[in-house]
Amino acid sequence: MKVSYSILKRFLPDLAVPVETIGRVLTDQGFVIESLSPINELFSPALLAATVESVKKGITTSTCSLRINDTVFPIKVENWGVPPEGQRVMVTRTEDGIHTSPVLHPRTGEKAEFLISIPHDFPEGTNVYRELVGPDWIINIEITANRGDCLSLKGLTREIAAGLDIDSQFPQPSYQTSDFTSDFQLSDEAFDLCPYYTGRHLTGVTVKPSPWWIIKELYCLGCRPINNVVDITNLVMMETGQPLHAFDASLIQGKTLVVRRAHNGESITTIDGIERKLASHHLVIADATTPVGIAGVMGGIDSEVTPYSEDVFLEAAIFQGASVRRTSRELGLRSEASSRFERGVDPNGVLAASERTLSLIQETGSASIAENWSIVGESKYPLRHIDFSPQDIRDLMACPIPTNQMGRIMEKLGFSVMTCRPDCISVKVPSWRRDVATTVDCAEEIGRVYGYGNIETKLPEFPFDPGNRTPVSLQEEGLRQYLVSRGLKETVTLSLVSEITINLLALPKEHLVMVENPLSQDKVILRPDLFVAGLEVLKTNVTRGRENFGFFEIGNVYGRTRDDSHPFLEEKRLLIILSGSSFPPLWQQQAETDLFSLKGLAEEVGDLFGIPSSQLTFVHLDDGNPYFDPLISFSGVTLQGQ
């Protein structure tokens, strides 16, 4: 989202800080400033005043003779963009001649679309840059997906007003309707994708170049000026965040607009001149015969407003964001409108945006506005109320924010503060902030404006409650503490092991649980035994020269059973591995670990669980065990008599 300092000042009359301060405020409040650039990088500093001396009309273009003092030069201009003779216009002087575009490094061509009229107060040849452009800055701001409301001047000015604690003001629409009633018919066959569709009929419209202030603001906002009707819809979209579209009403067949899903095999040529094939799930705006626009994305070329249009139908609607996003992606067509519908527009701001557009169209030219709206569906959006305690906010933010400052911050952000007492603040969430729903959300809004830098850096205070521990978890914890006290280290290994290790240990494949879609070839099997993973730990330590150690692991192992009702097995087991001289030396010799050291540890573990050594029995491993010598190994510790 691009915006200039001068545009912000139109909404913030008390704005009097350097542009760097605005960048810092927005950054502190969670936005990313991509660039701050002087306006002379956009507009040519050589903007001169010229006079239209004579006009030679052609079929579609005119040859205008422009005079700058004693110099006269011709420029071809489209007929609709030619001002009357004697009018002062703005031209750009570059190294390769005189051009009509005020933008720096303009594209040269055989003709211009229109000439920009300026007041007669400027003598010929005067450089009008200082008066008509002046010192200014362009701020380029990255808007996150959850803040669609800030893809508008209203949203950004609310943020800046809150950060600087100044007032914002927004222009109020004012227009006069005529005594005719529009006979346009609207129909909505896809309420799930378009719950609200509105329109207003205008007649006697004069399509002409926009005044300089609109052209300048559009350039600063990253838009290209086209004509007064299209420019105003784009400017209002940038002001309010609500996309609008103007149809040439005389080209709408049957004076009917239908919101529907596209038919199989339908296509539309959009205003960029490209024919696009539509699918049955794409939402379109159609007249009585064919689609005239892709809903929420782009209008069709066959119904666009041109310099010859006199009747206009102004559309403003709500389209489902997911539908617009999918259509835009599949057609490879992104627009300013689609980027706003994708994030969600203000459901209660549709008519307000239309009225602002009608006001500007009537202000900048002649137009008769129908006395009635054409509306289908409804945009009722119930406003959410949130009550929260100021003390809760202070506890969450860990800083002493005054209650009245909390209320003022919420007001500046557009929230209606119903109550602001020391024990309770009650706010009404605006319709454009559907991401705010809880007290924590309000704390975030207050905290980011108050300043995260003002929050003390300290550990949060909270009561520690371990909860109700199960007997099994308590036994495991006791076992861990005991083994650690005996000098062992606890290890935690992955539940997935490699097939290479399984093959080295010659484990039977029929009892293994394989992973169907492994992320790595080294992790394709759920471990059937803790020793499989423990072997890797043992190998790593020994190869690095650490031979005297002992470690343990408590974890789950996995396998298969022969029971069809419970085909998989998951058990929790204990693994203990001793290597080298892991115990302190006895008297004058090292205490090497052996089978009896491990047997003693097993008896101690049994005693820890209330099983005396007299009730334990150790049995040899089966001869079929692949990786232990049955003569110096044991397993199957059982209770006598059971």
C-alpha positions in Angstrom: 0.0 0.0 0.0 1.5 3.3 -1.1 0.5 6.6 0.3 2.0 10.1 0.3 2.5 12.4 3.3 0.2 15.0 1.7 -2.6 12.5 1.3 -2.3 11.5 5.0 -2.5 15.2 5.9 -5.8 15.4 4.1 -7.2 13.0 6.6 -5.0 14.1 9.5 -5.1 17.9 9.6 -3.0 18.1 12.8 -0.2 15.9 11.3 3.0 17.9 11.9 5.8 15.3 12.4 8.6 14.2 10.0 7.8 11.3 7.7 10.4 9.3 9.6 8.3 9.5 12.7 5.3 8.1 10.8 7.4 5.2 9.6 8.6 4.6 13.2 5.0 4.7 14.5 3.7 2.3 12.0 6.7 -0.1 12.5 6.1 0.0 16.3 2.5 -0.9 15.7 3.2 -4.0 13.6 3.6 -2.8 10.0 6.6 -3.1 7.7 7.8 0.0 5.9 9.3 -1.2 2.7 10.5 2.2 1.5 10.4 6.0 2.2 11.2 7.9 -1.0 11.0 11.6 -2.0 8.2 12.5 -4.4 10.7 13.8 -7.0 11.5 10.1 -7.7 7.9 9.9 -9.0 7.2 13.3 -10.6 9.5 15.1 -13.0 10.9 18.2 -11.4 10.5 20.0 -14.8 6.7 20.6 -14.9 6.0 23.6 -17.1 2.8 25.6 -17.7 1.8 25.8 -21.4 -1.2 27.2 -23.2 -3.4 25.4 -25.7 -3.1 27.9 -28.6 -5.1 26.0 -31.2 -6.8 22.7 -31.8 -7.2 20.9 -35.1 -9.9 18.2 -34.7 -9.6 14.8 -36.3 -11.8 11.7 -36.3 -10.4 10.2 -33.0 -7.4 12.5 -32.3 -6.7 16.2 -32.4 -3.5 18.0 -33.0 -3.0 20.6 -30.3 -0.6 23.5 -30.7 0.9 24.2 -27.2 2.7 27.5 -26.6 5.4 28.1 -24.1 6.3 31.8 -24.4 7.7 32.1 -28.0 7.9 28.4 -28.7 5.0 26.5 -30.2 5.0 22.7 -30.6 2.3 20.2 -31.7 1.1 17.2 -29.7 -1.5 14.7 -30.7 -4.2 14.1 -28.1 -7.3 11.9 -28.1 -10.4 14.0 -28.8 -12.0 13.4 -25.4 -8.9 14.6 -23.6 -8.5 18.0 -25.3 -9.2 21.1 -23.2 -10.6 24.3 -24.8 -8.3 26.7 -26.5 -6.6 29.2 -24.2 -6.5 26.7 -21.3 -3.3 26.3 -19.3 -2.0 22.8 -19.2 0.9 21.0 -17.6 3.7 19.5 -19.7 7.0 17.8 -18.9 10.3 18.9 -20.4 12.9 16.1 -20.8 16.1 15.7 -22.7 14.2 14.3 -25.7 11.5 16.9 -25.9 8.2 18.0 -24.4 5.7 15.4 -23.1 2.3 15.5 -21.6 2.8 13.0 -18.7 4.0 14.5 -15.4 5.4 11.2 -14.2 9.2 11.0 -14.2 10.6 9.1 -17.2 7.3 9.0 -19.1 6.7 6.6 -21.9 7.0 8.5 -25.2 4.5 7.9 -28.0 2.8 9.4 -31.0 -0.2 10.6 -29.0 -1.4 11.4 -25.5 -4.7 10.3 -23.9 -5.4 13.7 -22.3 -3.9 17.0 -21.3 -3.9 18.0 -17.6 -5.5 21.4 -17.0 -4.1 23.8 -14.4 -5.2 27.2 -13.2 -4.4 30.3 -15.3 -2.5 31.8 -12.4 0.7 30.2 -13.7 2.4 32.2 -16.5 3.6 30.3 -19.6 6.9 28.6 -19.0 6.7 28.7 -15.2 7.9 25.6 -13.4 4.8 24.6 -11.5 6.5 21.7 -9.6 6.7 23.5 -6.3 3.1 24.8 -6.3 1.4 21.6 -7.7 3.6 18.9 -6.3 5.8 20.4 -3.6 8.0 18.7 -1.1 6.4 15.3 -0.3 7.3 11.7 0.5 5.9 8.4 -0.7 5.5 5.7 2.0 5.3 2.1 0.9 3.8 -0.1 3.6 3.4 -3.9 3.7 0.0 -4.9 4.9 -0.4 -8.3 6.6 -3.2 -10.7 5.6 -5.2 -10.1 8.8 -5.3 -6.3 8.4 -7.4 -5.9 5.2 -8.8 -2.7 6.7 -5.4 -1.1 6.3 -5.5 -1.5 2.6 -7.2 1.9 2.7 -6.4 5.4 3.7 -9.0 5.3 6.4 -7.4 2.3 8.0 -3.9 3.8 7.9 -4.9 7.2 9.2 -6.7 5.5 12.1 -3.4 3.7 13.0 -1.4 6.9 12.7 -3.9 8.9 14.7 -3.8 6.4 17.5 0.0 6.3 17.5 0.4 10.1 17.5 -2.7 10.8 19.6 -4.2 13.2 17.1 -7.6 13.4 15.5 -8.6 12.1 12.1 -11.4 13.3 9.8 -13.0 11.7 6.8 -14.9 13.5 4.0 -18.7 13.3 4.2 -20.5 12.5 1.0 -22.9 15.2 -0.4 -24.8 14.9 -3.6 -28.1 15.7 -5.2 -30.4 13.1 -6.7 -32.7 13.6 -9.7 -36.3 12.9 -10.1 -36.0 9.8 -12.2 -36.2 6.2 -11.1 -33.8 3.5 -12.4 -35.4 0.5 -14.0 -32.3 -1.7 -13.7 -33.1 -5.2 -12.4 -30.7 -7.1 -10.1 -30.7 -10.8 -9.4 -28.4 -12.8 -7.1 -28.2 -16.6 -7.8 -25.2 -17.2 -5.5 -26.0 -15.7 -2.1 -23.3 -17.9 -0.6 -20.6 -16.1 -2.6 -22.2 -12.7 -2.8 -24.5 -11.9 0.1 -24.9 -8.2 -0.9 -25.0 -6.5 -4.3 -25.8 -2.8 -4.9 -25.9 -0.4 -7.7 -26.8 3.2 -8.6 -27.8 4.5 -12.0 -26.3 7.7 -13.4 -27.3 9.5 -16.6 -25.9 12.5 -18.4 -22.4 11.7 -17.3 -19.5 13.6 -18.9 -16.4 11.4 -19.2 -13.3 13.6 -19.2 -9.9 13.9 -17.6 -9.8 14.1 -13.9 -8.7 17.3 -12.1 -5.0 17.5 -11.1 -5.5 16.7 -7.4 -7.1 13.3 -8.3 -4.4 12.5 -10.9 -1.7 13.4 -8.4 -3.1 11.3 -5.6 -3.7 8.3 -7.9 0.0 8.4 -9.0 1.1 8.6 -5.3 -1.2 5.7 -4.5 0.3 3.6 -7.3 -2.6 3.8 -9.7 -2.7 5.1 -13.3 -5.3 7.8 -14.1 -7.7 6.8 -16.9 -10.8 9.1 -16.9 -12.8 10.9 -14.2 -15.3 8.1 -13.6 -12.8 5.3 -13.4 -10.3 7.4 -11.5 -12.9 8.3 -8.8 -13.9 4.7 -8.3 -10.2 3.8 -7.9 -9.6 6.8 -5.5 -12.6 5.8 -3.3 -11.4 2.2 -3.2 -8.0 3.5 -1.9 -9.8 5.8 0.5 -12.3 3.3 2.0 -10.9 -0.2 1.0 -14.2 -1.0 -0.8 -13.7 -1.9 -4.5 -16.2 -0.4 -6.9 -16.9 -0.9 -10.6 -18.6 1.4 -13.2 -20.4 -0.2 -16.1 -21.5 1.6 -19.2 -25.2 1.2 -18.6 -26.1 1.4 -22.3 -24.1 -1.7 -23.0 -25.8 -3.8 -20.4 -28.3 -6.1 -22.3 -31.8 -6.1 -20.9 -30.9 -3.6 -18.2 -30.3 -6.6 -16.0 -27.4 -7.7 -13.9 -27.2 -11.2 -12.5 -24.7 -12.5 -10.0 -24.2 -16.1 -10.8 -21.7 -18.9 -11.3 -20.3 -19.1 -14.8 -21.7 -21.6 -17.3 -19.5 -24.3 -18.7 -17.7 -23.0 -21.8 -18.3 -19.4 -21.1 -15.5 -16.8 -21.5 -15.0 -13.1 -21.1 -12.5 -10.6 -22.4 -11.4 -8.5 -19.4 -10.5 -4.8 -19.6 -6.8 -5.7 -20.1 -7.8 -7.2 -23.5 -7.2 -10.8 -22.6 -9.9 -13.5 -23.2 -10.3 -15.7 -20.2 -12.0 -19.1 -20.1 -14.3 -19.5 -17.1 -15.1 -22.6 -15.0 -18.4 -23.4 -13.4 -17.3 -22.4 -9.9 -16.1 -18.9 -11.0 -18.5 -16.1 -9.9 -19.4 -13.6 -12.6 -21.6 -10.6 -13.1 -23.7 -11.1 -16.2 -26.3 -9.2 -18.1 -29.3 -10.8 -19.9 -27.0 -12.7 -22.3 -23.3 -12.9 -21.3 -20.8 -12.2 -18.4 -19.8 -8.6 -18.2 -17.4 -8.9 -15.3 -15.5 -11.4 -13.1 -16.9 -10.8 -9.6 -14.4 -9.1 -7.3 -11.5 -9.4 -9.8 -12.0 -7.4 -13.0 -14.7 -6.0 -15.4 -15.2 -6.9 -19.0 -14.0 -4.8 -21.9 -17.4 -4.9 -23.6 -19.1 -2.9 -20.8 -16.3 -0.6 -19.6 -16.7 3.1 -19.3 -15.2 5.0 -22.3 -15.1 8.6 -23.2 -18.3 8.1 -25.2 -20.3 6.7 -22.2 -23.2 8.8 -20.9 -25.0 6.3 -18.8 -23.2 4.6 -15.9 -24.2 1.9 -13.5 -22.1 2.0 -10.3 -21.5 -1.4 -8.6 -20.5 -2.0 -5.0 -20.8 -5.4 -3.4 -19.5 -7.9 -1.0 -17.9 -11.0 -2.5 -16.7 -14.0 -0.5 -12.9 -13.7 0.0 -12.1 -17.4 -0.6 -14.0 -17.4 -3.9 -12.2 -14.3 -5.2 -8.8 -15.7 -4.1 -9.4 -19.0 -5.9 -10.7 -17.3 -9.1 -7.9 -14.8 -9.1 -5.3 -17.6 -8.7 -6.8 -19.9 -11.3 -7.1 -17.2 -13.9 -3.7 -15.7 -13.1 -5.3 -12.3 -12.6 -4.7 -10.2 -9.6 -6.0 -6.7 -9.2 -6.3 -4.0 -6.5 -9.9 -5.1 -6.0 -9.2 -8.8 -5.6 -6.4 -8.1 -3.0 -9.0 -6.3 -0.9 -11.9 -8.8 -1.3 -9.5 -11.7 -0.5 -8.7 -10.1 2.9 -12.4 -9.1 3.5 -14.0 -5.7 3.1 -16.1 -3.7 5.6 -19.6 -5.3 5.4 -21.2 -2.1 6.7 -19.3 0.3 4.4 -20.6 -0.6 1.0 -23.2 2.1 0.6 -20.9 4.7 2.2 -18.2 4.0 -0.5 -20.8 4.4 -3.2 -22.1 7.7 -1.8 -18.5 9.0 -1.6 -18.1 8.1 -5.3 -21.4 9.7 -6.3 -20.4 12.8 -4.5 -17.0 13.1 -6.3 -18.5 12.4 -9.7 -21.1 15.1 -9.2 -18.4 17.4 -7.8 -16.0 17.0 -10.8 -18.6 17.0 -13.6 -22.2 16.8 -14.6 -24.3 13.7 -13.8 -27.9 13.0 -12.9 -28.2 10.4 -10.1 -31.3 8.1 -9.8 -33.3 8.6 -6.7 -33.4 4.9 -5.9 -30.8 2.3 -5.1 -30.8 -1.1 -6.8 -30.0 -3.6 -4.0 -30.2 -7.4 -3.6 -29.3 -9.2 -0.4 -28.4 -7.6 2.9 -25.2 -6.6 4.7 -26.3 -6.7 8.3 -23.3 -7.4 10.4 -24.0 -7.4 14.2 -21.4 -5.4 16.1 -19.6 -7.4 18.8 -19.3 -6.0 22.4 -16.3 -6.8 24.6 -16.1 -6.0 28.3 -12.7 -6.2 29.9 -11.0 -5.1 33.1 -8.2 -2.5 32.8 -6.4 -4.4 35.5 -6.5 -7.5 33.4 -4.9 -5.6 30.6 -2.1 -4.3 32.9 -1.5 -7.8 34.2 -1.3 -9.2 30.6 1.0 -6.4 29.4 3.0 -6.1 32.6 3.0 -2.3 32.6 0.9 0.4 34.3 -1.2 1.7 31.4 -3.8 4.4 32.7 -7.4 3.5 32.2 -8.3 6.7 30.3 -5.4 6.1 27.9 -6.7 2.6 27.1 -10.1 4.1 26.2 -8.5 6.8 24.1 -6.4 4.3 22.2 -9.5 2.2 21.4 -11.4 5.3 20.3 -8.6 6.4 17.9 -8.6 2.9 16.4 -12.3 3.2 15.6 -13.8 1.3 18.5 -16.9 2.8 20.1 -16.1 3.1 23.9 -19.4 2.6 25.7 -18.0 2.5 29.2 -14.6 3.5 30.6 -14.4 3.0 34.3 -11.5 1.9 36.5 -13.1 -1.5 36.9 -14.5 -2.0 33.4 -14.1 -0.8 29.8 -16.8 -1.8 27.4 -16.2 -1.3 23.6 -18.1 -2.0 20.5 -15.9 -3.6 17.8 -16.2 -1.9 14.4 -17.4 -4.0 11.5 -14.0 -3.7 9.7 -12.1 -5.3 12.6 -13.5 -8.9 12.6 -10.2 -10.1 13.9 -10.9 -8.6 17.4 -13.0 -10.9 19.5 -11.6 -11.3 23.0 -10.0 -9.4 25.9 -6.6 -10.6 24.7 -7.2 -9.1 21.3 -8.0 -5.8 23.0 -4.8 -6.1 25.0 -2.9 -6.5 21.8 -4.5 -3.4 20.3 -3.7 -1.3 23.4 -0.2 -2.7 23.8 1.0 -2.2 20.2 -0.2 1.5 20.3 1.0 2.2 23.8 4.4 0.8 22.7 5.9 -2.6 23.2 9.1 -0.8 24.2 7.3 0.5 27.3 6.5 -3.0 28.6 8.9 -4.1 31.3 11.2 -7.0 30.4 10.6 -9.6 33.1 9.3 -13.1 33.6 5.5 -13.2 33.8 4.0 -14.1 37.2 1.8 -17.1 37.3 0.9 -19.8 39.8 2.5 -23.1 39.0 0.1 -25.9 39.1 1.5 -29.3 37.9 -2.1 -30.7 37.8 -3.1 -34.1 39.0 -0.3 -36.5 38.2 -1.2 -40.1 37.4 0.4 -42.9 39.5 2.3 -44.1 36.4 3.8 -40.7 35.7 4.8 -40.4 39.3 6.5 -43.8 39.1 8.3 -42.8 36.0 9.5 -39.5 37.6 10.8 -41.4 40.6 12.6 -43.9 38.4 14.3 -41.1 36.4 15.4 -39.4 39.6 16.8 -42.6 41.0 18.8 -43.5 37.9 20.2 -40.0 37.6 21.3 -40.2 41.3 23.2 -43.4 40.4 25.2 -41.5 37.9 23.4 -42.3 34.7 22.5 -39.8 32.0 19.0 -39.8 30.4 18.7 -39.9 26.6 15.8 -39.2 24.3 15.9 -40.7 20.9 13.5 -40.6 17.9 10.8 -43.2 17.5 11.9 -43.7 13.9 15.0 -45.8 13.0 16.7 -46.7 9.7 16.2 -49.9 7.8 20.0 -50.4 7.7 20.2 -50.7 11.5 17.3 -53.2 11.5 19.1 -55.3 8.9 22.3 -55.3 10.9 20.5 -56.6 13.9 18.7 -59.2 11.8 15.3 -58.4 13.3 12.3 -60.2 11.8 10.5 -58.0 9.3 7.0 -59.4 9.9 6.9 -57.8 13.4 8.0 -54.3 12.2 5.7 -51.3 11.7 6.8 -49.5 8.5 6.0 -45.8 7.7 4.2 -45.5 4.4 5.4 -42.0 3.4 8.7 -41.4 5.2 10.3 -38.0 5.1 13.7 -39.5 5.1 15.1 -42.9 4.1 17.0 -43.0 7.5 13.7 -42.9 9.4 11.3 -45.5 7.9 10.5 -47.9 10.7 9.0 -47.4 14.2 11.5 -48.7 16.7 10.7 -52.3 17.8 13.2 -52.1 20.7 14.9 -49.2 22.6 18.2 -50.9 22.1 18.0 -50.2 18.3 18.1 -46.5 19.0 20.4 -46.9 22.0 22.9 -48.6 19.8 23.3 -45.4 17.8 23.9 -43.5 21.0 26.5 -46.1 22.1 28.3 -45.9 18.7 28.4 -42.1 18.7 30.0 -42.0 22.2 32.5 -44.8 21.6 33.7 -43.5 18.2 34.4 -40.1 19.9 36.6 -41.7 22.5 34.1 -41.6 25.4 34.1 -45.2 26.7 33.3 -44.8 30.4 29.6 -43.8 30.8 26.1 -45.1 31.5 22.8 -43.9 30.2 19.1 -44.8 30.2 15.9 -44.1 28.3 12.2 -44.6 29.1 10.2 -44.7 25.9 7.6 -46.5 23.7 8.4 -49.4 21.4 6.1 -50.6 18.6 5.3 -53.9 16.9 2.6 -56.0 15.3 0.4 -58.7 16.9 -1.5 -61.6 15.6 -4.8 -60.3 16.9 -6.8 -58.8 14.0 -8.8 -56.6 16.4 -5.6 -55.0 17.8 -3.0 -55.5 15.1 -0.5 -53.0 16.6 1.4 -53.1 19.8 2.8 -50.1 21.8 4.6 -50.7 25.1 6.7 -48.5 27.4 10.1 -49.9 28.3 13.3 -49.0 30.1 16.7 -49.3 28.5 20.0 -49.1 30.6 23.4 -49.2 28.9 26.7 -49.3 30.9 30.1 -49.0 29.2 33.6 -49.1 30.6 34.3 -47.9 34.1 31.1 -46.0 34.7 31.2 -46.5 38.5 33.8 -44.9 40.8 36.9 -47.1 41.4 36.9 -49.5 44.3 40.0 -49.1 46.5 43.0 -49.2 44.2 41.5 -50.6 41.1 38.9 -49.6 38.5 35.4 -50.9 38.8 34.8 -52.3 35.4 31.1 -52.7 34.5 30.0 -56.2 33.8 26.9 -58.4 33.7 26.6 -58.3 37.5 26.6 -54.5 37.6 23.6 -54.5 35.2 21.9 -57.2 37.3 22.4 -55.2 40.4 20.8 -52.2 38.8 17.8 -54.3 37.7 17.4 -55.5 41.3 17.5 -51.9 42.6 14.8 -50.9 40.1 12.7 -53.8 41.2 13.1 -52.8 44.8 12.2 -49.2 43.9 8.8 -50.5 42.7 8.3 -52.6 45.8 9.6 -55.9 44.4 12.4 -57.4 46.6 15.2 -59.2 44.9 14.1 -62.5 46.4 11.0 -62.4 44.1 12.9 -61.7 40.9 14.0 -64.4 38.5 16.5 -63.9 35.6 16.3 -66.2 32.6 18.6 -66.6 29.7 17.7 -65.1 26.3 16.4 -67.4 23.7 18.9 -69.0 21.4 17.3 -67.2 18.5 18.1 -63.8 19.8 20.1 -62.1 17.0 22.4 -59.7 18.9 23.1 -61.1 22.4 25.2 -64.0 23.5 22.7 -66.1 25.5 25.4 -67.3 27.9 26.2 -63.8 29.2 22.8 -62.1 28.9 19.4 -62.4 30.5 15.9 -61.1 30.0 12.3 -61.9 31.0 12.5 -60.6 34.6 9.5 -62.2 36.3 7.9 -62.6 39.7 8.4 -66.0 41.3 5.2 -68.0 41.4 3.5 -65.9 38.7 
